[in-house]
């Protein structure tokens, strides 16, 4: 048996001095939680950041994009680095880099410094996150024990966004916006110290880094996302919009050509030859498109239309984390019996149903009457899908490529989220402008001179007209997001094929009885 498959508690090489797999899983999950929640923890603080550092409205969006794009664009290289240099070593380096970047961001005195720090945070996250997922494969035996570990990891990955919104609300309301970044520093240090003690080093595989591939993919995605955001502001005929899409097409084409010719690409294209793995990546891409959009637009709605404070807005999203954890736990227990496909299909349909329900929201909606129910349905779908997608992505992958496989899955999540949000922002912007034009006659007829002066100065409609404009844009964006999840459901239904051998592997029946008993089977 491969020694890399042995649990941590059985190692006696002197490198592991921890208390076993439970603590190792805590370290891995804590890293993933910190990395994922940092995508949303900043969202609630954005108005305060804008005031403090004099961001323009257009540049403010890049406080989020600088993180997600470097995170998603460099994930493939991060996974490869773990394979070549050793996963524990790379994992600790990524965590420490993430902590350093968080400190620099918290101390930023101007917009440029903060955006640079956020980009550096993304680099640290791209190094640590895929390595964390790959460490599960070398810490837990394939079978029930690994399934449970994947369940915890998936629940953290899916619920981290909602937890970030809650934490952001608390920190902004009780302290100030800088603490949404400061809080990462002690956590990163603690994770790095524990990792050095409870996680064993993986075998190192010879190879080289595909820097050209990493650079082409990152810059290509930046250009693509910028094109959609530019289109939402300046229109599709704007020269910079068109130029961004042309540059993106060229760079991403060169990326594919580079991967085909590179002897050791960061994205082994043969991974897409397996229809289940290719389908899994596609489902994750479309699911992430919807997830990022739901969090972003609901955050706007509950604060701007419902009038929630940052803390109350964060609390409003807490039920999502609870439901994701329940659904992920249920799925991880039932996967060995039913296989991943039913959970992929059902989860995608639940997400679509939740988003379709949210399209019925209007300016008179309430949280309990119109928001909570759809959020819980959507969260159920997230929990069901994340467990099955995580497990399927690493199924039948050789140990030497598990870092690349996990990096590609995470890339689909981050890139899909960035790309999906940029598309939904475009939909939102078009719908909002159309609604503003429709509201203008009523505004001119019924508004006061003071309100007309406000519009002349700010180029924005005041309440209640602004609420109607925002709500129209948000509900239209939810329609597009629901379509993303339906595409994911179609992929799960028609592409994914689970073989009897896959179910046998999930049940761990190919292990000896003693091994099954030791892993809880």
C-alpha positions in Angstrom: 0.0 0.0 0.0 1.2 3.5 -0.8 2.5 5.1 2.4 1.0 8.4 1.4 -2.4 6.8 1.9 -1.8 6.1 5.6 -3.4 8.3 8.2 -1.3 10.9 10.0 -1.6 9.1 13.3 0.2 6.0 11.8 3.3 7.9 10.7 6.4 7.5 12.7 8.9 9.3 10.6 9.4 12.0 13.1 7.8 14.7 11.0 4.4 14.6 12.5 3.9 15.5 16.2 0.2 16.3 16.2 -2.8 14.4 17.5 -4.1 12.8 14.3 -6.3 13.3 11.4 -8.9 15.3 13.2 -6.6 18.2 14.0 -5.1 17.9 10.4 -8.6 18.3 9.0 -9.2 21.3 11.3 -6.1 23.0 9.9 -7.0 22.3 6.3 -10.6 23.4 6.7 -9.6 26.5 8.6 -7.3 27.5 5.8 -10.1 27.0 3.2 -12.6 29.0 5.4 -10.3 31.9 5.7 -9.5 31.9 2.0 -13.2 31.6 0.9 -14.7 34.0 3.3 -12.3 36.7 2.3 -14.1 36.9 -1.0 -17.3 38.2 0.8 -16.1 39.7 4.1 -14.9 42.8 2.2 -18.3 43.3 0.4 -20.1 44.8 3.4 -17.1 47.1 4.1 -17.0 48.5 0.6 -18.9 51.7 1.3 -16.6 52.5 4.2 -13.5 51.7 2.1 -14.7 54.0 -0.6 -15.1 56.9 1.8 -11.8 56.2 3.6 -9.6 55.8 0.6 -11.4 57.9 -2.0 -12.3 55.2 -4.4 -14.4 56.1 -7.4 -17.5 53.9 -7.9 -15.9 52.2 -10.9 -12.6 51.4 -9.3 -14.2 50.2 -6.1 -15.3 46.9 -7.8 -11.7 46.0 -8.3 -11.2 45.7 -4.5 -13.1 42.4 -5.0 -11.9 41.6 -8.5 -8.2 42.0 -7.7 -8.6 39.2 -5.2 -10.8 36.8 -7.1 -9.0 37.2 -10.4 -5.5 36.5 -9.1 -6.9 33.8 -6.9 -8.6 32.0 -9.8 -6.0 32.8 -12.4 -3.1 31.4 -10.3 -4.8 28.4 -8.7 -3.5 26.1 -11.4 0.0 27.1 -10.7 -0.5 26.8 -7.0 -1.7 23.2 -7.3 1.3 22.4 -9.5 3.7 24.0 -6.9 2.4 21.6 -4.2 3.0 18.6 -6.4 6.6 19.6 -7.3 7.8 21.2 -4.0 5.8 19.3 -1.4 2.3 20.2 -0.3 2.9 21.0 3.3 5.8 23.3 2.5 3.7 25.1 -0.2 0.6 25.2 2.0 2.5 27.0 4.9 4.1 29.5 2.5 0.7 30.3 0.9 -0.9 30.9 4.3 2.0 33.1 5.5 1.8 35.1 2.3 -1.9 35.5 2.7 -1.4 36.8 6.2 1.3 39.3 5.2 -1.0 40.6 2.3 -3.9 41.0 4.8 -1.7 43.1 7.1 -0.5 45.3 4.2 -4.1 45.8 3.1 -5.3 46.7 6.6 -2.5 49.4 6.7 -3.2 50.7 3.2 -3.4 54.5 3.0 -4.6 54.8 -0.6 -6.6 53.0 -3.2 -3.5 51.7 -5.1 -2.0 50.1 -2.0 -5.2 48.3 -1.1 -5.7 46.9 -4.6 -2.1 45.7 -4.6 -2.5 44.1 -1.3 -5.8 42.4 -2.4 -4.0 41.0 -5.5 -1.2 39.7 -3.3 -3.9 38.1 -1.0 -5.2 36.3 -4.1 -1.7 35.0 -4.8 -1.5 33.6 -1.3 -4.9 32.0 -1.6 -4.1 30.5 -4.9 -1.1 28.8 -3.4 -2.8 27.6 -0.2 -6.3 26.5 -1.3 -5.5 23.8 -4.0 -2.8 22.5 -1.8 -5.3 22.2 1.1 -7.7 20.1 -0.9 -4.9 17.9 -2.3 -3.6 17.3 1.3 -6.9 15.5 2.0 -6.0 12.9 -0.5 -2.6 12.2 1.2 -4.0 12.4 4.8 -7.2 10.3 4.5 -7.7 6.9 3.0 -10.0 6.6 0.0 -13.4 5.5 1.2 -15.6 6.7 4.0 -12.9 8.6 5.9 -12.0 10.6 2.8 -15.7 11.1 2.0 -16.3 12.6 5.4 -13.2 14.9 5.0 -14.5 16.0 1.6 -17.9 16.7 3.2 -16.3 19.0 5.8 -14.1 20.7 3.2 -17.1 21.2 0.8 -19.3 22.6 3.6 -16.6 25.1 4.5 -16.1 26.0 0.8 -19.8 26.6 0.2 -20.6 28.3 3.5 -17.6 30.5 3.7 -19.2 33.2 1.7 -22.1 33.6 4.0 -19.8 33.5 7.1 -17.7 36.2 5.5 -20.8 38.5 5.2 -21.6 37.9 8.9 -18.0 38.5 10.1 -17.7 41.6 7.9 -20.9 43.0 9.3 -19.7 42.5 12.9 -16.2 43.9 12.3 -17.4 47.0 10.3 -20.1 47.9 12.8 -18.2 47.3 16.0 -14.7 48.2 14.9 -13.9 49.6 11.4 -13.3 48.3 7.9 -9.6 47.7 8.4 -10.4 44.8 10.7 -11.9 42.7 7.9 -8.3 42.4 6.8 -6.5 42.6 10.2 -8.4 39.5 11.5 -6.6 37.2 9.0 -3.2 37.9 10.4 -3.4 35.9 13.7 -5.5 33.2 12.1 -2.9 32.7 9.4 -0.1 32.5 11.9 -1.9 29.9 14.0 -2.7 27.8 10.9 0.9 27.9 9.8 2.2 26.8 13.2 -0.3 23.9 13.5 0.3 22.8 9.9 4.0 22.4 10.6 3.1 20.0 13.5 0.1 17.9 12.4 0.4 17.7 8.6 3.0 15.4 7.1 4.9 16.3 4.0 3.8 14.7 0.7 6.1 13.1 -1.8 7.7 15.5 -4.2 7.3 14.9 -8.0 9.9 16.1 -10.4 8.8 18.8 -12.9 8.9 22.4 -13.8 6.5 25.4 -13.5 4.4 26.4 -16.5 4.8 30.2 -15.9 3.7 31.1 -19.4 0.5 29.2 -18.9 -0.2 30.8 -15.6 0.4 34.3 -17.0 -1.7 33.8 -20.1 -4.7 32.4 -18.2 -4.6 35.1 -15.6 -4.3 38.0 -18.0 -6.8 36.5 -20.3 -9.4 36.2 -17.6 -8.7 39.7 -16.4 -9.3 41.0 -19.9 -12.5 39.0 -20.2 -14.0 40.2 -16.9 -12.9 43.8 -17.6 -14.8 43.6 -20.9 -18.0 42.6 -19.3 -17.7 45.2 -16.6 -16.8 47.9 -19.1 -19.8 46.9 -21.2 -22.1 47.3 -18.2 -20.9 50.9 -17.9 -20.1 52.1 -21.4 -22.1 49.7 -23.7 -21.1 46.9 -26.1 -19.9 49.2 -28.8 -17.3 51.0 -26.7 -13.8 50.5 -28.2 -12.3 49.5 -24.9 -15.1 46.9 -24.4 -14.4 45.4 -27.8 -10.7 45.6 -27.4 -10.9 43.8 -24.1 -12.8 40.9 -25.6 -10.3 40.6 -28.5 -7.4 40.6 -26.1 -9.1 38.0 -23.9 -9.8 35.8 -26.9 -6.1 36.0 -28.1 -4.6 35.3 -24.7 -6.9 32.4 -23.8 -6.3 30.9 -27.2 -2.5 31.2 -26.7 -3.1 29.6 -23.2 -4.7 26.5 -24.8 -2.0 26.2 -27.4 0.7 26.6 -24.7 -0.9 23.8 -22.6 -1.0 21.5 -25.6 2.7 22.0 -26.3 4.1 22.2 -22.8 5.7 19.0 -21.5 4.3 19.7 -18.0 1.3 22.1 -18.3 -0.4 23.5 -15.3 -3.7 22.3 -16.9 -3.2 18.7 -18.2 -5.7 18.7 -21.0 -6.1 15.0 -20.8 -8.1 15.5 -17.5 -10.9 16.7 -19.7 -10.9 13.4 -21.6 -12.8 11.8 -18.7 -16.4 12.9 -19.2 -17.2 12.8 -15.5 -14.4 15.1 -14.6 -15.0 17.4 -17.5 -18.7 17.6 -16.6 -17.8 18.2 -13.0 -15.7 21.2 -14.0 -18.5 22.6 -16.1 -21.1 22.2 -13.4 -18.8 24.0 -10.9 -18.3 26.9 -13.4 -22.0 27.5 -13.8 -22.7 27.0 -10.1 -20.1 29.6 -9.1 -21.6 32.0 -11.7 -24.9 31.9 -9.7 -23.4 31.8 -6.2 -21.3 35.0 -6.6 -24.3 36.8 -8.1 -26.7 35.8 -5.4 -24.5 37.0 -2.6 -23.6 40.2 -4.3 -27.1 41.3 -5.3 -28.8 40.1 -2.1 -26.3 42.1 -0.1 -27.2 45.2 -2.1 -30.9 44.6 -1.8 -31.0 44.0 2.0 -28.9 47.0 2.8 -30.2 49.5 0.2 -33.8 48.5 -0.1 -34.6 46.8 3.2 -32.4 49.2 5.1 -30.4 46.6 7.0 -27.3 47.7 8.9 -24.0 45.9 8.1 -24.4 43.6 11.1 -28.0 42.9 10.4 -27.2 42.1 6.8 -24.5 39.7 7.9 -27.0 37.9 10.3 -29.5 37.7 7.5 -27.2 35.4 5.6 -26.3 33.1 8.5 -29.1 30.6 7.8 -27.3 29.9 4.5 -24.3 28.5 6.2 -26.4 26.3 8.5 -28.4 24.8 5.6 -25.3 24.2 3.5 -23.7 22.3 6.4 -26.8 20.2 6.9 -27.1 19.4 3.2 -23.4 18.7 2.8 -23.4 16.4 5.8 -26.4 14.5 4.5 -24.9 14.1 1.0 -21.6 12.8 2.3 -23.4 10.1 4.2 -25.6 9.0 1.3 -23.1 9.3 -1.5 -21.8 5.7 -1.1 -25.3 4.4 -1.5 -26.6 6.5 -4.4 -23.5 8.0 -6.0 -22.9 11.6 -6.8 -25.1 12.1 -9.9 -28.5 12.4 -8.0 -27.0 15.0 -5.7 -25.6 17.0 -8.6 -28.9 17.1 -10.5 -31.1 17.7 -7.4 -28.7 20.3 -6.1 -28.6 22.3 -9.4 -32.4 22.2 -9.6 -32.7 23.4 -6.0 -30.4 26.4 -6.8 -32.5 27.2 -9.9 -35.7 27.0 -7.8 -34.3 29.3 -5.2 -33.2 31.9 -7.7 -36.5 31.7 -9.6 -38.3 32.4 -6.3 -36.1 35.4 -5.7 -37.2 36.9 -9.1 -40.5 37.6 -7.5 -38.9 40.1 -5.0 -40.2 43.6 -5.2 -39.7 46.9 -3.2 -42.5 45.8 -0.8 -40.8 42.4 0.0 -39.7 41.5 3.5 -36.8 39.3 4.7 -39.0 36.7 6.3 -41.7 36.7 3.6 -39.6 36.9 0.5 -35.9 36.4 1.1 -35.3 33.7 3.7 -37.2 30.9 2.0 -35.4 31.2 -1.4 -32.1 31.5 0.3 -32.6 28.2 2.2 -33.6 26.4 -1.0 -30.6 27.7 -2.8 -28.3 26.8 0.1 -29.6 23.2 0.1 -28.6 22.9 -3.5 -25.2 24.3 -2.8 -24.5 21.8 -0.1 -25.7 18.9 -2.2 -23.5 19.9 -5.1 -20.3 20.9 -3.4 -19.8 17.5 -1.8 -20.4 15.5 -5.0 -18.4 17.8 -7.2 -15.4 17.8 -4.9 -15.4 14.0 -4.7 -15.9 13.5 -8.4 -13.2 15.9 -9.5 -10.5 13.9 -7.7 -11.9 10.4 -8.5 -9.4 8.2 -10.4 -6.7 10.9 -10.4 -3.1 9.7 -9.8 -1.5 11.2 -6.7 1.1 13.1 -8.7 -1.7 15.1 -10.4 -4.1 15.5 -7.5 -2.8 19.0 -6.9 -3.5 20.0 -10.5 -6.9 18.4 -10.4 -7.9 20.2 -7.2 -6.5 23.4 -8.5 -8.6 23.2 -11.7 -11.7 22.6 -9.6 -11.0 25.6 -7.5 -10.1 27.6 -10.6 -13.6 26.8 -12.1 -15.1 28.1 -8.9 -13.2 31.4 -8.7 -13.1 32.1 -12.4 -16.7 31.1 -12.8 -17.6 33.4 -9.9 -15.7 36.4 -11.4 -16.9 35.8 -14.9 -20.5 35.1 -13.8 -20.6 38.2 -11.6 -19.3 40.4 -14.4 -22.1 39.0 -16.8 -24.8 39.5 -14.1 -23.6 43.0 -13.5 -24.0 43.7 -17.2 -27.5 42.3 -17.0 -28.2 44.3 -13.9 -26.9 47.5 -15.5 -29.0 47.1 -18.6 -32.2 46.4 -16.6 -31.5 49.2 -14.2 -31.0 51.8 -16.9 -34.2 50.7 -18.6 -36.2 50.9 -15.4 -34.7 54.3 -14.6 -36.0 55.6 -18.0 -39.4 54.1 -17.2 -39.4 55.8 -13.8 -38.3 59.2 -15.0 -41.7 60.6 -16.2 -43.3 59.8 -12.8 -40.3 61.3 -11.0 -40.5 64.6 -13.0 -44.2 64.8 -12.4 -44.2 64.1 -8.6 -40.8 65.1 -7.3 -39.9 68.2 -5.3 -37.4 70.9 -6.5 -34.9 69.5 -3.9 -35.2 66.0 -5.3 -34.6 67.3 -8.9 -31.6 69.2 -7.7 -30.3 65.9 -6.1 -30.6 64.1 -9.4 -28.8 66.9 -11.2 -25.9 66.7 -8.8 -25.6 62.9 -8.4 -27.2 61.6 -11.6 -29.1 59.1 -9.4 -32.8 58.9 -8.6 -33.6 59.3 -4.9 -35.8 57.0 -2.9 -38.4 55.4 -3.6 -37.6 55.6 -7.3 -34.0 54.3 -6.7 -35.3 51.3 -4.8 -37.5 50.4 -7.7 -34.6 50.7 -10.2 -32.3 48.6 -8.0 -35.0 45.9 -7.5 -35.7 45.7 -11.2 -32.0 45.2 -11.9 -31.5 42.6 -9.2 -34.5 40.5 -10.1 -33.5 40.5 -13.8 -30.0 39.4 -12.7 -31.6 36.5 -10.8 -33.3 35.3 -13.9 -29.9 35.0 -15.6 -28.4 33.3 -12.6 -31.2 30.8 -12.6 -30.3 30.0 -16.2 -26.7 29.3 -15.2 -27.9 26.7 -12.7 -30.2 25.0 -15.2 -27.2 24.6 -17.5 -25.4 22.9 -14.6 -28.4 20.6 -14.1 -28.4 19.7 -17.8 -24.7 18.8 -17.6 -25.2 16.7 -14.5 -28.1 14.9 -16.1 -26.7 14.2 -19.6 -22.9 14.1 -19.1 -22.2 12.5 -15.7 -22.2 8.7 -15.8 -21.4 6.9 -12.5 -20.0 3.4 -13.0 -20.4 0.5 -10.6 -16.7 0.7 -9.8 -17.1 4.3 -8.7 -19.8 3.3 -6.2 -17.6 0.5 -4.9 -14.7 3.0 -4.4 -17.0 5.4 -2.6 -18.1 2.6 -0.2 -14.4 1.6 0.4 -15.2 -2.1 -0.2 -11.9 -2.6 -1.9 -10.1 -2.0 1.4 -9.4 -4.9 3.9 -11.9 -5.1 6.8 -9.4 -3.8 9.3 -8.8 -0.7 7.1 -12.5 -0.1 6.7 -13.0 -0.4 10.5 -10.1 2.0 11.2 -11.6 4.7 8.9 -15.0 4.3 10.3 -16.4 2.1 7.5 
